[in-house]
Amino acid sequence: MSTATSSSLHAVCPACGAVNRVAAARVGEGPVCGQCKASLLPATPIALGAGGSDFDRYVGRSDLPVLVDFWAAWCGPCQAMAPAFAAAAARRPGVRFAKLDTEANQALAARYGIRSIPTLILFQGGREVARQSGALSAEQIDTWLARLL
């Protein structure tokens, strides 16, 4: 579990995986990784790789809420929702958006009991706090997140 104070947050770099401390007041200013200089809070969803090690680090070590889209390339509703998920990511800088391909990460999909896709799971402090199955529009994603955060 993180040890961030109320004035700072831990954010995992989506490029190199380094855990960075960011002043909470500066989250909206586009902080960059102290190690590789990549954006810590990209306005687009990041793809979590196969094997799950980056998933556990990205979800478990971030103090910011992380919304993960469990999807598959063959899934029509997943493909239809992808632009809406990206649009919602651009509008919510305080939430990390990530995508996890369930075909490439079958063990993780099983670990979270994914039975239908797309499924969105919101994590806070490394723990699942909410889940929504089915394709949503960007506005529906925003409304769902607003109720939860």
N, C-alpha and C positions, 0 to 999 in steps of 0.2 A: 504494500500500500504506500502511496506517496506521502511525503512529509512536507508538502508545500504549505506555506503560511497563507493567511487570508489575502495578503498583498501580492503573492506570486503563485504561479501555476506551473505544473510540469506539462510540457508538450513534446511528443515524440516526433522527430523529423521524419517525414514520409520518404525522403530521399536516402538518408544514411542510417536511420534508426537511433540516432543519438537522442538522449533525453535532455531537454533544455528547460531551464527555469526562465519563465517569462513573467514580467510584472503584469498583474491582472488588469491594471489600468491601460496597458499598452497592447492588449490582445487585438483590438480593432485597427492597430497601426501597421499590421503586416510584418510581424517579427520574423527574423531569419535565424537559421541554425548557426550556432556558434562554431560548429565543426566544419560543415560543408557549404554554408551560406545559402542553402536553398530556403524557400519560403516554408515556414512552419505551419502556416494556416492557408494552404492553397484554396482558391475559390472553386475548385473542381474536386470531385471525389477521387480518392486514391485507390488503386487496385492493390489488394492484399494478396501476396503471393502464395504459391502452393506450399504445403507443409505445415503451415500454421504458426511458425515461430514468430513471424512479424505480426500476425494477428494478436497473439498474446501480449506482445510488447506494446503494440499500438493501442490496444483497448485497455490493457491492464495498467499501463504506466502513465496514461494521460489523465490529467485532472479535468479536462474539458469533456463534455458529453460526446460520445462517439455513436453515430448512426450508421449501422452496417446494413447494406442491401445484399441479401443472400440471393443469388441469381444464377442462371445458366444461359449459355449462348443459344441453345436450341429453343428456349422458352420465348414465345411470342409476346406475352404480357411483360416479361422482363425487358425485352428490347423496346417495347412501347413506352415503358416507364423510365428508361434510361435518361432521356432528355429532361424529364420532369425532375428526376433526382438531381441531375446536374444543375438545373435552374434553382432548385431549393438550396443546394450547396452554395451557390453564388450569393444568395440572399441572407445566409446565416453564418457569419464569420465566427461566432462563438461556439459552433457545433462542428465537430470533425465528421466528414462524410467519407465513407469507405465502401468499396464493393468487394464481395467475396464470391468467387466462382465456385459453386457447389460441386461441379464436376471435377475440378482440380483439387478440391478440398473436401472430399467426402467424409473424412473423419471429423472435421469441424462441423460440417452440416449435421452429422449424426449426434455429435456432442450437444448441439443446441436443439435437437429434435426437429429439424426442418422437414416438414412433410409436404409443403407446397411452396412454390416460388412464383413471384417474388415474395420474400418475407423481409420486413424491416425489423431490426432489433436495435433498441436504444440502450446503450451502456453508460453507466456513470460509476466512476470509481472501480472499474473492472467488472461490475455486476450488471446483469440484465435488469432493466427497470420497466421496459415495455416492449410490446411486440405487435406488429400489424402485418397480416398477410393480404396479398392481393395488390394489383397495380393501383397506384394513386397518382393524381395530378400534383404539380408543384404546390398549388394552393392547398390541397388536402394534406400534403406532407407538412406544410407550414402550420396549418391549423392543428394537426395532431401534435406537432412539437410544442406549439404554444400552450396547449393544455398540460403538457408534461413538464415543461421547464419553467 
